[in-house]
Each structure stands twice: as C-alpha cells, then as structure tokens.
Amino acid sequence: MKILVTGANGLVGRRIIRTLAQDKENLIYATSQKKVQFDINTNFFTVNLVYSDLNQLIETLNPDVLIHCAAMASPDACEADRYSAYKINVEVTARLAAACRDYGAHMIFLSSDFIFDGNKGNYTEEDIPSPISYYGETKVEAEKSILDLNIGASIVRTSLVFGYDEQLARPNIVLRVIDNLKKGKSFKVPIDQFRTPTDADDLAKGIFGLAQKKLGGIYNISGGQRISVYELAKQVALAFGYNDELLIPVKSVDLPEPAKRPLDSGLNIDKAIKTLNYTPTPLASSIERIKDHIR
Ligand SMILES: NC(=O)c1ccc[n+]([C@@H]2O[C@H](COP(=O)([O-])OP(=O)(O)OC[C@H]3O[C@@H](n4cnc5c(N)ncnc54)[C@H](OP(=O)(O)O)[C@@H]3O)[C@@H](O)[C@H]2O)c1
C-alpha cells in the first residue's frame, strides 16, 4: 500500500509510521512543517499544508490511503490563535478530503474526544458532539466537512494519547510527569478530568487495520480503561519509582489553562473491538513499555 501520513513530527504520526514500516509492502510518504531527524526510512518532506496546493500533493503522490494527523492539537494554542487553528484543523482537512475524493485515496482523519462536553462519559460513535473549546469546535467542523462529501472516509476519535518517541513536536502527559518528577519538581494534575488514555502504538495498530480494510465511518480508538488524569500520573510515578507526593491534585477550575477541558470524555471502544479486532494494551503494561526507552 502507498500511504501518505501528515503530521510526522507528532507522537501519533510517528508511531503510525513506525507501525506501517514493519510491513515491507508499505510505501510510506510523510510530511511535517519542520525538518526533524527520524530514524525510519520514509519519503519525508517538509510542507506547510495551509499554503500548499493539496490537489497537486495528492495527485502527484497518488496514495492509496491518506492518514491525516497534522493539526494544531494543543487546545490552549487553538484558543490563543483561532485563525491558524481554523486554517490547519478545518480548511486543510476539508481540502484534503476533496482531493482524496478527486484522486481516489481513502482518507483517515484524526479527531478527538474533545468534541464532547464531558458531562456524560463513555461516549459512543453515535453521541452528538457538543464541544466546549475552540479546538473541539474545529474538530467537529472538520469531521462535518469530511462526512458532507460522503467519500467513505474513516474518522478516528481518540483520547489522551501517550507514548515515547524521539524529538516529538509536543510532550504528552506521561512524558511531562516523568520529566518533572525526575527533576524533583512538583506537578499539578487535575483530579476531576477522566479519560480513556491511549497507548500511541495501540492507536497506530488500529489505524493500520482501518487502512487495510478501508472501512468508512466513525471509530473510537482509545484505551480500554477510564481513569482520572491524576490517577494516571500517579501510576506513572509509581512505575518509575518517583515520589508521587510531588503530584499535586487540583480541580480543573484551579488550573490556569486558557481552553476549557471536558471533565469526562472517556470513549466507548466496543465498535473498534468488534469490527477491527482492536485490543488495547492494559495501561500498566503500556507504562512499563515506556520504561524501556526512558531511565
Ligand atoms: N495527542 C493526543 O492526546 C490527541 C488526542 C486526541 C486527538 N488527537 C489528534 O491526533 C492528531 C495527532 O496528534 P499529535 O498529538 O500527534 O499532534 P502533535 O504532536 O501536535 O503534532 C502535530 C503535527 O502536525 C504538524 N503540523 C501542524 N501544523 C501544520 C501545517 N500547517 N502544515 C503541516 N504540518 C503541520 C506538525 O508539524 P511540525 O511539528 O513540523 O510543526 C506536527 O507534525 C491530531 O489531529 C490531534 O488533534 C491527539
């Protein structure tokens, strides 16, 4: 399969590329804005998707599958620069969807649990989005732009992705906990935000399954365990042997974050388990696996 992955400097893009590279049948193209060293041999190129001719990109590379991970994925960054967030999260996604329609590529789009307000939890693919942040709004609009074209694309909703890779565009919660506690620094963590934290490698495998089957529709692909962000941080601290008293449990209202976070945005993954044979790794095992990389 010829596969184009956007957002190759992010955790999700990186782990997807590593998973795809394990199958020698895959020819991988990868894009990012900045040039960053990457040990996997891909056809990598830098491009700002906002200012690119995306029709030409898809026509030239002619991928069987496009896995679109590039985004402004920090909710606070989206709040601070709504114009740029809209450009990359919504406009680029809509233009890529149209290009996939025109050149016959199967599109897989990365969406988020932040499309929900977090009042219900255990969200299924049928639940109605009700975002409370601008980031969430952009994801809802991007999803809608894809669904409106009716091109049989896959929309993957995921939640709090964690894992290790080199030179990542952004640190994830697990790496931030490790980094702070290793330095003996205290770290504030919300006790009232619940997620289904996702091992980036599980997500990558689930997405590869979707790419092979080219299944259209919405799929929740996340971890199988609902847990508070504070409890997750505590598990990391204990697994790494750090002083968990450095973790300061706080309520969301007491965290100085520009973007509002849903309280319980856990995802229900029954559909992925049934249709993709998706099996999430137990949280404790995923955290243990990170220890192989960081000491
Ligand atoms: N991480 C999570 O917990 C999580 C949860 C739910 C959903 N998601 C979704 O999953 C996807 C991947 O997330 P992530 O955490 O891997 O994101 P990330 O670490 O922030 O990486 C985003 C990637 O997008 C690229 N990018 C941003 N603007 C671009 C532009 N104008 N042109 C070209 N490339 C651009 C970045 O390139 P440079 O680094 O070179 O600028 C980077 O490679 C996103 O759609 C995100 O919304 C993530």
The ligand as an ORCA input file, in Angstrom:
! r2SCAN-3c Opt
* xyz 0 1
  N      -2.195     13.678     21.331
  C      -3.419     13.481     21.808
  O      -3.626     13.253     23.008
  C      -4.597     13.513     20.863
  C      -5.884     13.243     21.382
  C      -6.967     13.286     20.508
  C      -6.771     13.573     19.165
  N      -5.519     13.840     18.706
  C      -5.353     14.198     17.294
  O      -4.381     13.349     16.706
  C      -3.639     14.061     15.708
  C      -2.144     13.971     16.007
  O      -1.916     14.466     17.308
  P      -0.432     14.656     17.880
  O      -0.557     14.702     19.361
  O       0.494     13.664     17.264
  O      -0.121     16.126     17.357
  P       1.226     16.980     17.522
  O       2.207     16.254     18.337
  O       0.858     18.359     17.939
  O       1.778     17.033     16.031
  C       1.099     17.751     15.055
  C       1.805     17.605     13.735
  O       1.110     18.442     12.795
  C       2.073     19.140     12.021
  N       1.516     20.411     11.554
  C       0.912     21.378     12.302
  N       0.566     22.415     11.503
  C       0.963     22.090     10.246
  C       0.911     22.756      8.990
  N       0.362     23.989      8.863
  N       1.413     22.132      7.896
  C       1.976     20.901      8.013
  N       2.068     20.223      9.169
  C       1.568     20.826     10.275
  C       3.236     19.353     12.986
  O       4.411     19.590     12.247
  P       5.647     20.379     12.928
  O       5.916     19.724     14.235
  O       6.740     20.203     11.964
  O       5.175     21.804     13.092
  C       3.265     18.024     13.729
  O       3.980     17.090     12.964
  C      -4.190     15.488     15.727
  O      -5.156     15.637     14.746
  C      -4.823     15.606     17.102
  O      -5.847     16.573     17.106
  C      -4.431     13.818     19.525
*
